[in-house]
Every structure is written in structure tokens, then in C-alpha cells.
Amino acid sequence: MEQLGLDGMPRRLYTCTPSRLNTWLDCRRRYRFTYLDRPAPQKGPPWAHNSVGASVHNALAAWWREPYDRRTPVMAAVLLTNGWIREGFRDEEQSATWRDRAREMVSSYVATLDPGDEPVGVERTVATRTSVIAVSGRVDRLDRRGDELVVVDYKTGRRPPTSDDARSSIALAVYAIASSRMMRRACHRVELHHLPSGTVAEWEHTDESLARHLRRAEDIATEAADADDAYREWAGRAKGSVPAPRREDGGGALAVPPEIDRLFPPEPGSLCSWCDFRRHCPEGRAASPDRLPWDALAETPGSSGVSPAQGRDGGEDRPAP
């Protein structure tokens, strides 16, 4: 039974993924478009760098599901080729070029792995809850090293991540906490494996640093939940009276009243160029130039990285930059 919002009654848990929490931090308007408006506003065209990232992640997951004797670099290349996602590229030639680059990326990476070192989980969903949130997400790979678990997250971004990225990631910390609670085994180490450069950015958390991340997640969730409740209260009042008005932008974005719009302000900046909902946001369009779907691909000779930004967290809502 749904918990009632009465004085003295416990509040309903805020159900989320780390991606949802980070979206609230990055841009509250994008948060509303993604998680609250229904039907959601129409997105822009698919991004080529998302296709590269998703293809690489899928191939690596499939590689670990192969029998031991088939876990070879050649098999990784075959899996990448067979599962290649062609969306967002300028043409077939560009798609084929990046397919070949990604194939080399995954085959070189798996050559560094021990195929017999079976992970605890691959694309494993982990979850935990507190008195405030019920949070879940998908871990790229969960290793067992000695007596502890290690969270491994693959990155295909243009910029190699640093230990600071690993340390500050709410997602990786949440995955470590959830993995530890589900598997009943300690998990403090988190790693970002950057396939284009072959580097690993790592961080060894303490119980205290993990607890700080979890408290931060709860603080974000409390802010978002308050705005969600106000939005749903408005939507409930509007339901069944007249059709909700839409903005005249051709994509179906809701024209919410000012008191609701103020709860979900935009955060204009350079990353607005890469937002799926750019067409619905005048502030975002004014803040940064339009981009073609393949503009995030690193076309410089010798550069094989992709994506406009490294990103905050793991990829439970993949594909993402």
C-alpha cells in the first residue's frame, strides 16, 4: 500500500539509479524531460559516440559469456563486428572505420585479461536501500580479488579518466556498497578501465568515504523527491480536465506552469550541445552550438577516443557518453 504523506508518517523511498541522481545534479530540466514528463519529449537523432560505447560494452559482456576456450582476442573482435551498432554515423564509410577501431580496442583490451579469472558478475544489477532511497544500477564487471570485490567500469571517452574521477563518482561508490551488501563480501576498490588508452584509474575507498557518498546520494534524492512530488501534484490536478498544453517546438514538450518550471531550471553550458532534448530548451540552444551526430568522434589521426565528456558515472542507462 502506498505510504500517505501525513505528518509523522514515513516518506516513500525515492527509487532511482545513479544516473538519475547525476541528471538532477547536471540539469534539472533534462531530469524533468527524462523522468517525469509523460509522454517524454521527442529526443534528437542518435549519437555515433553512443553507438561506439554501447557496441564495445556489449562485446565485452558477451566475451565473458563465451566458454573459457573461446575467450580470445579474435573472439572479442568477432563479437564486436557482429554486434556493431550503426546509428548516428555520417555514412557507411565512417561507420566501418569506427567499427574497425572499436574492434582493435576490444581485442587489445581482452589480450590483457586472464580468461580463466571468472568475474563475480558481468552487466550485473546491484541494489541497496536506506531509510531515504532505493537505488540500483548495472555494474560492467564485478571482480573478486583476494577476499574483496572490485567494481570495474569500462570507459571509451576521449579523455582518459583519473583517480579523481574514480574517487568522486557517486555511481561507483553506490555500486561498491550495493555489491558488498548483496554478496556479503567487502568492496572498497573501484576502477575505470579506459579502453582507448589502455589505462586504469583506480581508487580505494574506506568505509567512511563510501558512507559519505551514500549520504550525498540521499541529499540529492531528497531534493529531487520534493520537486517530483510538486510535479506529480500538479499533473494529478491537470489530469482528466483538458489535454496538457504542449510547447510549440514540434517535439511534444509539456508547457508546465511557472511554479513548476522554476523547480526544474536548465543549466546552460557547453554540454547542452550534446543534450538529447536540446530542441526543447531555448537556454541550451543559446548556450552552445548545434552538433552533428558524429561530431564527438575523435577524427584526429592516432586518437581513438570518443564522447564529448567523460561522464560522471557508470552506465546503467547506457548508451551514454
BADREN-739650 format. One line per 3 residues: number of its first residue (from 1); their letters; for each residue y, x, z of N, C-alpha, C, CB. Coordinates in steps of 0.001 Angstrom, whole numbers, plus 500000, padded with zeros to 6 digits. Atoms other than C-alpha are relative to their C-alpha. Glycine has a CB too. Example, Ala and Ser with C-alpha at 12.3 -4.5 7.8 and 13.67 -1.06 7.14 Angstrom:
2
1 = as = 498810 500890 500000 495500 512300 507800 501200 500900 500000 500027 499008 501246  498810 499180 499940 498940 513670 507140 501090 499230 500730 500462 500414 498585
This chain:
321
1 = meq = 498808 500848 500000 500000 500000 500000 501237 500880 500000 500008 499042 501223  498793 499210 500089 503439 501317 499099 500760 499965 501313 500878 499506 498866  499259 499932 498762 505396 502512 502087 501381 499394 499807 500103 501445 500491
4 = lgl = 498721 500668 500089 508514 500442 502761 501101 500920 500506 499982 498690 500791  498879 499176 499602 511904 502061 503057 500741 499400 501183 500944 500191 498839  499401 500558 498800 512589 500703 506563 500278 501109 501001 499090 498927 500619
7 = dgm = 499671 499023 498980 514211 502565 509426 498769 500285 500861 501172 499505 500869  501124 499616 499174 511594 504514 511313 498685 500117 499255 499849 499034 501090  501228 499905 500792 509003 504238 508537 499975 501325 499244 499887 498810 499011
10 = prr = 500070 498745 500756 507745 507416 506875 500340 499783 498535 498610 500621 500124  499628 500095 501404 509101 508091 503424 498806 500331 499117 501177 500936 499686  501070 499730 500950 506770 508029 500452 500080 501453 499534 500081 499033 498793
13 = lyt = 500026 498620 500464 505676 511517 499403 500563 500091 498590 498572 500562 500045  499457 499734 501331 507522 512940 496417 498930 500739 499202 501337 500834 500075  501067 499418 500810 504856 513613 493794 500622 500782 498843 499034 498894 499469
16 = ctp = 499319 499159 500985 505748 516500 491495 499119 501164 499569 501322 500525 500567  500499 498696 500405 504866 519658 489647 501128 501007 500235 499523 499999 498493  498915 499015 499928 506781 522945 489997 500976 499862 498826 499420 501416 500028
19 = srl = 499112 500178 501149 508147 522257 486509 501017 498904 500255 499194 499679 498749  499065 501079 499685 509680 519006 487721 501083 500488 500966 499249 498796 500602  499026 499459 499056 511340 520792 490638 500981 500934 499305 499291 500737 501134
22 = ntw = 499118 499066 500693 512706 523514 488375 500913 499299 499002 499181 501055 499289  499139 500767 500896 514001 520960 485897 501174 499416 500766 499207 498883 499309  498909 500502 499160 516020 519395 488721 501023 501097 500274 499450 499449 501327
25 = ldc = 499088 498885 499759 517487 522821 489503 500772 500378 498750 499235 501201 500513  499390 499528 501238 518208 523673 485867 501028 499019 499451 498932 500250 498963  499102 500997 500591 519769 520424 484652 499530 498610 500401 500054 500138 498448
28 = rrr = 500411 501300 499494 519708 517058 486342 500008 498930 498921 500896 499584 501133  500049 500957 501102 520489 515206 483144 498675 500124 499248 501189 500218 499037  501297 499811 500674 517461 516742 481458 498871 499459 500870 499758 501500 499680
31 = yrf = 500982 500567 499068 515486 515795 484569 499906 498494 499803 500376 500328 501467  500007 501450 500172 516517 512155 484147 499363 499601 498676 501419 499450 500082  500572 500307 501315 515702 512142 480446 498487 500205 500000 500651 500874 498913
34 = tyl = 501420 499647 500031 512299 513742 481110 499150 499101 500882 499818 501432 500423  500863 500616 498999 511049 511949 484205 500346 498564 500367 500028 500813 501217  499606 501323 499533 512993 508715 484704 500241 498993 498883 501229 500115 500824
37 = drp = 499708 500954 501066 514281 507118 481503 498715 499572 499297 500984 500608 498987  501168 500522 500686 511611 504871 480023 500388 498797 499146 498907 499617 501009  500620 498844 500663 511108 504919 477201 500930 501200 499999 499608 499648 498563
40 = apq = 499205 498774 499987 512237 508527 477229 500769 500145 498702 499107 501227 500227  499260 499763 501241 514924 509527 474733 499193 500847 499023 501334 500682 500299  500708 499254 501040 513698 510923 471468 500326 501485 500093 500362 499462 498605
43 = kgp = 499813 498551 499970 513188 514684 471523 500347 500528 498611 498737 500695 500531  499750 499321 501252 514272 517121 468868 498705 500499 499383 500963 501151 500207  501205 499497 500669 511858 518868 466492 499277 501026 500860 500359 500617 498645
46 = pwa = 500763 499003 499227 509085 521111 467882 500528 501404 499757 498508 499938 499640  499537 498613 500060 509911 524751 468577 498839 500921 499623 500619 500433 501357  501039 499056 500420 507989 527555 466903 499543 500879 501159 500510 500874 498853
49 = hns = 500414 499117 498894 508051 529734 470029 499081 499259 500966 501237 500544 500758  500943 500760 499183 506350 526916 471949 498612 500003 499375 500491 498563 500185  501297 499982 500690 503619 526855 469319 499287 501332 500207 500185 499732 498497
52 = vga = 500601 498687 499753 503064 530591 469719 499447 500068 501420 501035 501127 499772  500424 499926 498606 502912 530351 473503 498784 499148 500288 501120 499586 500900  501129 500894 499754 500571 527368 473535 498738 500516 499323 500319 498587 499508
55 = svh = 501165 499470 500719 498272 528943 470932 499372 501167 500761 500403 500449 498582  500496 498847 499246 497987 532149 472977 499305 499551 501284 501155 500964 500332  500602 500491 498768 497326 530306 476240 498652 499320 499729 500953 499025 500699
58 = nal = 501242 500713 500321 494688 528096 474619 498883 500971 499620 500237 499003 498857  501019 499033 500424 492898 531060 473050 499444 500771 501198 500588 500980 498967  500469 499258 498831 492742 532960 476346 499133 499134 500897 501180 500545 500792
61 = aaw = 500837 500902 499201 491412 529934 478191 498632 499824 499355 500685 498630 500168  501269 500188 500711 488768 529390 475521 499133 501261 500058 500263 499613 498537  500741 498736 499956 487783 533079 475622 499166 500093 501277 500968 501199 499908
64 = wre = 500740 499934 498741 486781 532837 479279 498877 498967 500059 500948 499798 501171  501070 501012 500004 484677 529769 478498 498837 500401 499099 500554 498649 499549  501088 499497 500840 482591 531733 475996 498928 500670 500871 500545 501000 498943
67 = pyd = 501025 499234 499280 479241 533217 477111 500415 501469 500114 498629 499883 499285  499596 498626 499708 479529 536719 478511 499942 500903 498764 499119 500575 501093  500173 499067 501112 478209 538486 475410 500910 499686 498809 498559 499991 499550
70 = rrt = 499066 500341 501083 480779 536726 473182 501453 500236 500405 499813 498541 499583  498634 499732 499543 483806 537748 475227 500455 501368 499493 500087 499936 501551  499581 498775 500659 485074 540375 472819 501393 499807 499426 499002 500405 498895
73 = pvm = 498702 500128 500663 488450 541150 471242 499917 499236 498682 500586 501369 499752  500166 500720 501262 487113 539857 467934 499926 498493 500244 498735 500483 499265  500098 501424 499685 486218 536521 469529 501370 499433 500388 498986 499770 501139
76 = aav = 498654 500462 499643 489723 536262 471020 500838 499763 498748 500697 501022 500920  499263 500161 501250 491180 536762 467554 499535 498762 499234 499840 501246 499129  500545 501177 500684 488866 534105 466093 500496 498718 500661 498458 500036 500000
79 = llt = 499562 501190 499269 489778 531598 468808 501485 499724 499763 499727 500165 501503  498567 500171 500281 493489 532213 468241 500194 499432 498603 500756 501346 500140  499862 500461 501390 493109 531729 464494 499561 498541 499866 499170 500894 499048
82 = ngw = 500517 501368 500130 491024 528569 464822 500874 498972 500699 498598 499924 500554  499191 500948 499253 493394 527009 467331 501490 500122 499747 499741 500162 501442  498587 499732 500265 496663 528093 465756 500789 498701 499790 500142 500906 498771
85 = ire = 499111 501163 500102 499481 525536 466127 501129 500345 499037 500567 499585 501406  499068 499660 501082 501721 525442 463029 501376 499353 500134 499404 499603 498689  498756 500763 499893 504558 523248 464310 501201 500899 500269 499881 498961 501102
88 = gfr = 498725 499370 499705 508150 524454 464239 500365 501192 499150 500010 500408 501379  499704 498830 500802 507900 527319 461781 500779 499626 498737 498710 500720 499631  499177 500215 501194 510200 527704 458798 499134 499616 498804 500820 501261 499675
91 = dee = 500888 500261 501119 507307 527730 456336 498632 500593 500325 500572 500592 498675  501357 499502 499781 503648 528669 455970 499961 501516 500112 499091 499545 498877  499973 498538 499942 504510 532320 455425 500394 500481 501397 500976 500561 498950
94 = qsa = 499594 499614 498654 506338 532576 458729 498914 499665 501019 501310 499308 500379  501080 500383 499106 503551 530708 460489 498856 501011 499940 499491 498602 499649  501095 499047 500155 500949 533097 459064 500353 501358 500605 499647 500162 498522
97 = twr = 499565 498731 499416 502996 536135 460103 499858 499984 501514 501449 500299 499615  500075 500097 498549 503213 534916 463675 498581 499743 500492 500913 498906 500489  501418 500146 499646 499569 533881 463711 499361 501381 500098 499246 499120 498952
100 = dra = 500574 498657 499985 498668 537476 462881 500501 500797 501209 500342 500742 498696  499463 499307 498830 500993 538819 465577 499331 499508 501284 501521 499803 500086  500621 500569 498798 499563 536444 468172 498536 500396 500095 500129 498472 500004
103 = rem = 501406 499587 500017 496024 537350 467120 499861 501421 500543 499421 499912 498567  500012 498631 499491 496766 541016 467758 500330 500024 501495 501001 500872 499217  499589 500075 498605 498404 540078 471059 498810 499674 500910 501101 498948 500169
106 = vss = 501103 500420 499127 495358 538288 472475 498828 500972 499927 499531 498593 499624  501133 499077 500103 492780 540726 471123 500289 501291 500764 499687 500312 498520  499638 498791 499245 494681 543702 472596 499939 499736 501501 501414 500487 499604
109 = yva = 500004 500324 498566 495015 541925 475926 498579 499906 500545 500743 498681 500251  501347 500165 499449 491372 540953 476344 499226 501308 499975 499236 498931 499226  500648 498690 500006 490371 544519 475469 500208 500724 501323 500533 500852 498849
112 = tld = 499734 499382 498694 491854 545447 478863 499245 499308 501136 501496 499974 500291  500674 500790 498969 489734 542862 480723 498518 500346 500078 500175 498503 499726  501446 499887 499815 486234 543103 482151 499405 498613 499773 499634 500560 501435
115 = pgd = 500518 501332 500283 484389 540171 480551 499024 499485 501048 499335 500000 498671  500920 500421 498950 481974 540131 483466 500682 499642 501307 499009 501073 500249  499250 500293 498780 484712 539713 486056 500447 498542 499968 501226 500953 500150
118 = epv = 499800 501440 500165 484430 535937 486143 501141 499487 500882 498706 499246 500327  498928 500564 499182 487645 534185 487257 499484 498849 500872 501151 499511 499105  500295 501166 499176 487533 531599 490030 500359 498727 499240 500766 500066 501342
121 = gve = 499584 501154 500787 489360 529255 487684 500818 500419 498795 500798 499035 500858  499200 499809 501211 490859 529091 484202 500626 498657 499653 499129 500553 498803  499283 501270 500189 493525 526479 483484 499602 499023 501114 499691 499384 498587
124 = rtv = 500469 500753 498836 492664 525263 486969 501165 499234 500641 499342 500951 501034  499001 500798 499299 494650 522406 488510 499819 500181 501497 499895 498504 499611  500016 499854 498549 495543 523089 492136 501070 499076 500577 500243 501494 500430
127 = atr = 499072 500956 499399 497360 520807 494545 500023 500165 501508 499616 498559 499628  499884 500031 498548 498619 520566 498077 501077 498996 500367 500327 501412 500577  498976 500931 499551 500823 518344 500173 500513 500401 501372 499455 498571 500030
130 = tsv = 499389 499829 498696 503168 518462 503107 500455 498613 500452 501200 501032 499957  499466 501289 499573 504980 515728 505003 501052 499476 499050 500578 500107 501383  498923 500368 500915 507521 515676 502145 499514 499855 498559 501107 501033 500065
133 = iav = 500382 499966 501410 505797 516478 498832 498489 500001 499823 500598 501221 499325  501363 499830 500506 502507 516142 496983 500174 500721 498670 499213 498598 499841  499694 499162 501158 502682 518994 494471 498714 500518 499378 500916 501175 500399
136 = sgr = 501173 499506 500716 500205 520040 491815 500453 500748 498750 499040 498834 499628  499692 499262 501216 500104 522359 488833 498755 500687 499478 501109 501023 500251  501145 499384 500664 497846 524241 486470 500187 501513 499947 499816 499425 498575
139 = vdr = 499961 498545 499976 497122 527940 487009 499310 500538 498752 499330 500555 501287  500620 499410 501188 496473 530014 483892 498659 500644 500352 500940 501043 499364  501248 499356 499575 493902 532107 485735 500071 500291 501486 499739 501305 499200
142 = ldr = 500095 499716 498569 492777 532480 489315 498871 500999 500204 499758 498691 500834  500975 498927 499809 491034 535755 490129 499607 500122 501462 500559 501331 499496  500396 499581 498653 489075 536882 493171 499936 501517 500004 498620 499367 500428
145 = rgd = 500016 498541 499867 489775 540465 494183 499796 500338 501465 501320 500645 499455  500352 499774 498609 488041 541562 497316 499847 498671 500716 501055 500871 500696  500106 501223 499204 488454 538869 499938 501100 498985 499669 500051 500343 501478
148 = elv = 498858 500868 500266 491579 537320 498416 500023 499506 498563 501288 500726 500308  499754 500534 501326 492584 535203 495447 501308 500569 499447 500045 498459 500034  498780 499532 500677 495207 536276 492892 500359 498994 498915 499806 501439 499390
151 = vvd = 499498 500916 501025 497326 533925 490774 500489 500817 498812 501142 499094 500561  499607 499306 501229 497686 535130 487169 500651 499002 499053 498774 500685 499322  499270 500859 500930 500269 533607 484833 500311 500802 498745 501308 499444 500648
154 = ykt = 499734 499303 501258 500483 534578 481146 501419 499725 499531 498990 499576 498918  498663 500139 500555 503877 535203 479571 500042 500554 498580 501031 500714 500888  499834 499531 501381 504757 535502 475882 501482 500101 499646 499278 499054 499012
157 = grr = 498564 499972 500243 508543 535625 476280 500470 501336 499449 500742 499688 501269  499414 498807 500609 510805 538119 474574 500245 501089 501043 501312 499646 499291  499672 499034 498954 511792 539791 477862 498811 500196 500937 501238 499538 500794
160 = ppt = 501063 499769 499014 509096 541442 479985 500474 499581 501381 499567 501485 500009  499595 500414 498654 509171 539848 483451 499977 501184 500963 499082 498880 500518  499919 498965 498977 509923 541893 486543 499336 499505 501287 501475 500399 500262
163 = sdd = 500544 500405 498705 508568 541900 490075 500910 498994 500681 499799 501217 500900  499061 500996 499471 511713 539949 490973 499666 498604 499487 501442 500367 499619  500407 501297 500560 510574 537176 488627 498768 499469 500727 499714 500125 498484
166 = ars = 501208 500421 499288 507190 537102 490325 500334 499587 501438 498952 501136 500001  499639 500281 498604 508744 537177 493803 500730 498671 500139 500868 501123 500558  499114 501158 499844 511278 534396 493159 499421 498704 499437 501313 500280 499332
169 = sia = 500573 501184 500632 509001 531961 491312 499462 499012 501026 498894 500402 499043  500517 501068 499138 508551 528735 493247 498598 499599 499547 500947 498768 499984  501289 500443 500532 505679 527807 490936 498867 500906 500449 500046 499945 498482
172 = lav = 501069 499079 499628 503648 530946 491599 499705 499925 501489 500368 501427 499612  500218 500123 498550 504169 530606 495349 499243 498723 500329 501340 500023 500753  500701 501268 499766 503096 526964 495270 498548 500106 499559 500698 498845 499256
175 = yai = 501375 499830 500457 500030 527889 493229 499186 500821 501004 499977 500674 498622  500709 499172 499022 499133 530574 495778 499646 499186 501244 500853 501223 500389  500248 500821 498809 499478 528151 498693 498911 498963 499718 501303 499297 500459
178 = ass = 500969 501044 500331 497556 525367 496945 498613 500587 499769 500453 499226 498760  501297 499363 500245 494797 527730 495798 499333 500400 501309 500167 501231 499098  500539 499568 498715 494382 529125 499284 499447 498819 500803 501079 500722 500806
181 = rmm = 500437 501169 499233 494135 525684 500859 498764 499347 499375 501137 498978 500097  501130 500647 500663 491730 524327 498226 498734 500842 500079 500339 499718 498550  501161 499110 500046 489460 527383 498106 499640 500582 501371 500262 501128 499025
184 = rra = 500209 499463 498652 489759 528230 501814 499836 501519 499974 498767 499351 500646  500008 498547 500121 490484 531826 500923 501453 500459 499863 499126 500473 498774  498613 499534 500022 493683 533828 501395 500464 500290 498576 500152 501253 500864
187 = chr = 499409 499720 501314 496013 534120 498376 501466 500356 500216 499850 498770 499019  498627 499527 499824 499177 536206 498588 500560 500664 498746 500064 500970 501154  499556 499230 501160 499329 538125 495309 500190 499086 498789 498987 501116 499675
190 = vel = 499731 500744 501241 500913 536645 492174 500375 501011 498921 501148 498930 500199  499778 499062 501099 501080 538322 488761 500454 499268 498742 498725 500801 499713  499554 500473 501311 502917 537744 485485 499515 501014 498965 501576 499823 499946
193 = hhl = 500559 499125 501031 500957 539221 482562 500740 499749 498693 498464 499763 499826  499179 500125 501211 503301 539840 479629 499236 500562 498815 501361 500731 500166  500882 499561 501081 501138 539952 476536 500693 500847 498938 499385 498808 499347
196 = psg = 499388 499169 501050 503670 541311 474016 500158 501458 500385 501342 499450 499638  499782 498616 499574 504351 544444 476088 498800 500604 500714 501199 500071 500901  501151 499510 499259 501042 544688 477939 500309 500386 501432 499421 501165 499299
199 = tva = 499606 499658 498639 502864 544926 481263 499640 498874 500969 501506 500296 500063  500285 500963 498939 502147 543193 484583 501089 500118 501059 498583 500238 500622  499039 500061 498903 504843 542122 487027 499310 499303 501168 501324 499247 499576
202 = ewe = 500794 500515 498886 503393 541524 490469 500840 499911 501266 498774 500885 500242  499361 500087 498689 504385 540508 493958 498950 499611 501031 501174 498975 499990  500904 500293 498897 502524 540469 497246 500784 499211 501052 499390 501317 500608
205 = htd = 499308 500843 499026 503738 537545 499341 499435 500215 501398 499889 498522 499606  500479 500134 498627 503496 537256 503089 499873 498513 500302 500962 500711 501021  500061 501399 499595 502683 534040 504900 501412 499431 500168 499198 499851 501311
208 = esl = 498629 500464 499772 506365 533838 505798 500729 499739 498691 500772 501020 500825  499297 500200 501270 507633 534259 502233 499441 498788 499251 499892 501262 499122  500575 501202 500610 505203 531621 500975 500529 498743 500684 498460 500039 500075
211 = arh = 499477 501152 499265 506373 529258 503703 501449 499721 499613 499892 500234 501515  498606 500199 500430 509996 529828 502655 500053 499302 498653 500745 501344 499923  500045 500659 501308 509142 528875 499072 499634 498534 500142 498999 500702 499078
214 = lrr = 500418 501387 499826 507410 525735 500261 501125 499163 500604 498750 499927 500887  498850 500723 499438 510419 524753 502372 501064 499774 498940 500600 500770 501190  499044 500151 501098 512638 525356 499340 499556 498875 499070 500145 501326 499213
217 = aed = 500520 501089 500838 510386 523086 497272 500247 498651 500657 498495 500189 499734  499750 501253 499289 510714 520412 499948 501474 499609 499949 499544 500117 501450  498567 500289 500070 514510 520713 499942 500381 499445 498629 500818 501266 500304
220 = iat = 499726 500482 501353 514629 520295 496167 499451 498594 499828 499391 500947 498946  500640 501309 500131 512227 517380 496347 500788 498916 500715 498584 500049 500545  499222 500994 499260 514356 515615 498955 501237 499589 499219 500403 500546 501372
223 = eaa = 498835 500308 500835 517446 515871 496738 499610 499123 498818 500659 501291 499500  500428 500740 501185 515567 514661 493683 499529 498601 500362 498889 500752 499278  500513 501308 499594 513877 511828 495569 501130 499027 500297 499100 500138 501222
226 = dad = 498853 500868 499725 517223 510459 496759 500592 499458 498699 501075 500764 500796  499465 500433 501289 518501 510374 493174 499016 499070 499283 500319 501219 499119  501017 500862 500605 515207 508889 491943 500079 498590 500573 498594 500583 500221
229 = day = 499969 501312 499355 515456 506070 494481 501203 499187 499523 500038 500155 501528  498814 500705 500479 519007 505204 493409 499816 499543 498563 501236 500892 500113  500244 500357 501397 517980 505241 489757 499057 498802 499908 499416 501200 499230
232 = rew = 500996 501071 500080 514963 503007 490348 500549 498690 500560 498726 500399 500755  499368 501208 499483 517007 500591 492417 500857 499346 498921 500852 500323 501240  499198 500527 501112 519443 500233 489508 499097 499430 498908 500909 501105 499415
235 = agr = 500897 500465 501061 516591 499941 486991 499322 498699 500390 498946 501063 499683  500627 501235 499551 514940 497268 489123 500928 498815 499902 499523 500146 501408  499032 501088 500117 518125 495207 489215 500215 499609 498551 501325 500397 500631
238 = akg = 499723 500268 501407 518611 495562 485468 498816 499378 499280 500400 501273 499304  501205 500475 500675 515024 494672 484588 499961 498469 499942 498749 500531 500712  500184 501430 500151 514496 491193 483214 501269 499223 499747 499353 499469 501193
241 = svp = 498763 500721 500285 518167 490356 482745 500342 500121 498524 501158 500533 500867  499701 499758 501414 519388 491829 479476 499394 501346 499633 501555 499974 499716  500529 498691 500373 517961 494736 477484 500955 501107 500432 499754 500069 498485
244 = apr = 499160 498888 499566 519207 498018 478907 500754 500583 498816 499155 501086 500684  499230 499461 501123 522056 499328 476715 499608 501432 499697 501491 499926 500293  500340 498650 500446 521416 502469 474707 501238 500677 499434 498868 499968 498945
247 = red = 498917 499256 500617 523785 505194 473667 499854 499938 498489 500015 501462 500490  500020 500062 501465 524760 505165 470028 499798 501399 499428 501312 499374 499453  500286 498655 500497 523146 508515 469299 498727 500039 499164 499882 500974 501161
250 = ggg = 501169 500055 500870 520134 507339 467360 498708 500405 500642 500220 500842 498841  501226 499519 499378 517622 508557 469931 499521 499179 501160 500185 501371 500445  500482 500891 498963 517385 505800 472481 500332 500379 501415 498583 499886 499889
253 = ala = 499630 499654 498632 519046 507436 475495 500677 498812 500668 500926 501236 500024  499421 501118 499268 519955 504899 478155 501474 500252 500304 499228 499755 501297  498602 499939 499575 523623 504146 478822 500048 499510 501443 500942 499137 499059
256 = vpp = 500053 500380 498595 523433 504180 482623 501417 499827 500533 499228 501054 500829  498668 500180 499422 526361 503057 484802 500520 501311 500593 499972 498905 501080  499413 498734 499519 528787 505761 486020 499449 500474 501332 501481 499851 500123
259 = eid = 500478 499574 498684 527493 505742 489601 498611 500628 499919 499977 498815 500962  501314 499381 500214 524007 506608 488310 500159 501295 499217 499046 499033 499251  499786 498803 500812 525227 509089 485707 500488 501165 500850 501004 499713 498884
262 = rlf = 499478 498933 499143 527039 511038 488428 498900 500681 500813 501056 499441 500939  501112 499404 499264 523736 511625 490204 499210 500995 499158 499077 498917 500503  500777 499157 500928 522336 513397 487118 500947 500707 499038 498956 499149 499209
265 = ppe = 499037 499326 500870 525128 515651 485819 499329 501072 499143 501116 500625 500834  500536 498903 500816 524498 518118 482984 500412 501340 500575 500479 499881 498543  499661 498626 499638 524553 521875 483499 500215 500778 498705 498874 500660 500887
268 = pgs = 499786 499379 501316 526136 523112 480265 499929 501522 500069 501351 499576 499431  500123 498548 500071 525320 526664 479253 499267 500403 498741 499278 500546 501231  500630 499473 501213 523647 528872 476698 498628 499399 499743 499881 501499 500093
271 = lcs = 501343 500547 500192 520201 527357 477297 500015 498592 499417 499257 499993 501313  499917 501333 500613 521478 523989 476056 499598 500036 498525 501423 499440 500138  500427 499881 501401 520771 525305 472549 498529 499671 499827 500272 501402 499482
274 = wcd = 501445 500132 500097 517071 525045 473343 499476 498733 500649 499342 501187 500622  500423 501210 499305 517024 521686 475102 499449 498964 499028 501161 499411 500787  500600 501024 500847 514744 519024 473640 500874 498756 499880 498643 499618 500540
277 = frr = 499179 501208 499982 517333 516363 474499 501452 500285 499636 499935 499349 501367  498650 499561 500350 520368 518169 473099 500801 498916 499276 499928 501241 499135  499297 500997 500802 521249 515358 470712 500617 498899 500852 499057 499391 498992
280 = hcp = 499518 501057 499124 521868 513031 473663 501042 500487 501003 498844 499386 500733  499137 499403 498978 524179 515374 475580 501225 500649 499363 499219 501039 500825  498787 499410 500599 527758 515943 474324 500406 501306 500677 501158 499009 500079
283 = egr = 499612 498779 499292 528405 518541 477029 499126 501183 499578 499904 499789 501519  500896 498930 500433 525365 520536 475986 500300 500466 498590 498566 499544 500086  499669 499627 501379 526295 520435 472321 501289 500804 499939 500123 498754 499124
286 = aas = 498736 499270 499984 529792 521648 473159 499851 501390 500600 501041 499218 500772  500143 498742 499266 528497 524478 475357 499295 501090 499212 499255 499757 501269  500794 498994 500704 526212 526202 472862 499719 499537 498580 498678 500281 500747
289 = pdr = 500208 500357 501403 525446 526323 469134 498637 499366 499758 500153 501225 499127  501290 500530 500423 522674 524454 467354 499060 501149 499637 500171 499037 498801  501007 499005 500356 519443 526362 466826 498959 499368 499092 499333 500590 501264
292 = lpw = 501116 500432 500827 516787 526104 464171 498703 500152 500794 499940 500814 498677  501232 499977 499195 513238 525503 465443 499327 501366 500113 499024 499039 499425  500649 498684 499971 512206 529092 464676 500949 501105 500475 499463 500346 498615
295 = dal = 499009 498981 499652 515339 530866 465955 499607 500853 501205 501318 499342 500271  500375 499212 498822 513692 532034 469198 498969 501072 499689 499466 499092 501076  500981 498984 500360 511126 534112 467340 500701 501338 499819 499236 499602 498713
298 = aet = 499413 498663 500100 511848 537830 467615 499605 500610 498665 499542 500909 501182  500318 499512 501338 512068 538883 463998 500308 501483 499815 500757 499202 498978  499682 498582 500103 513237 542420 464747 498721 500817 499844 500793 500468 501235
301 = pgs = 501209 499185 500169 510714 544994 463458 499597 500668 501312 500220 501066 498916  500525 499390 498791 508497 546160 466280 500075 499126 501226 500712 501247 500264  499899 500911 498861 509333 543225 468521 499063 498842 499779 501451 499501 500200
304 = sgv = 500963 501086 500155 506586 540713 469117 500170 498923 501049 498601 500539 500056  499790 501002 498967 508015 538716 472000 500602 498738 499423 500891 500546 501095  499440 501269 500428 509082 535102 471745 500717 499345 501165 498905 499074 499444
307 = spa = 499348 500914 499077 511190 532468 473508 501397 500441 500369 499181 499853 501235  498625 499700 499673 514860 532244 474375 500216 500448 501422 500828 498829 499738  499855 499629 498596 514302 532762 478082 498624 500163 500603 500822 498946 500783
310 = qgr = 501311 499752 499392 511528 533993 480318 499450 498758 500668 500089 501127 501011  500478 501198 499323 511366 530738 482208 499791 500250 501476 498713 499513 499372  500067 499885 498557 511099 530033 485912 498579 500026 500528 500745 498876 500628
313 = dgg = 501236 500308 499307 507524 529109 486441 498829 499989 499056 500105 498679 500701  501202 500157 500784 504025 528590 485289 500066 498803 499097 498817 499897 500886  499886 500907 501108 503131 526249 482502 499229 498723 500098 499604 500668 498824
316 = edr = 500782 501224 499913 501696 523037 483818 500466 498927 499022 500057 499463 501400  499499 500948 500999 503911 521184 481354 500062 500645 498627 501384 499477 500397  499997 499244 501234 503127 523539 478525 499823 499066 498805 498899 501064 500022
319 = pap = 499330 498767 500328 504175 524106 475813 501433 500058 500474 499957 500212 498551  498642 499783 499557 507386 525568 477081 500356 501439 499728 500173 499652 501490  499636 498609 500244 509397 528714 476500 499610 500900 501139 501469 500118 499753
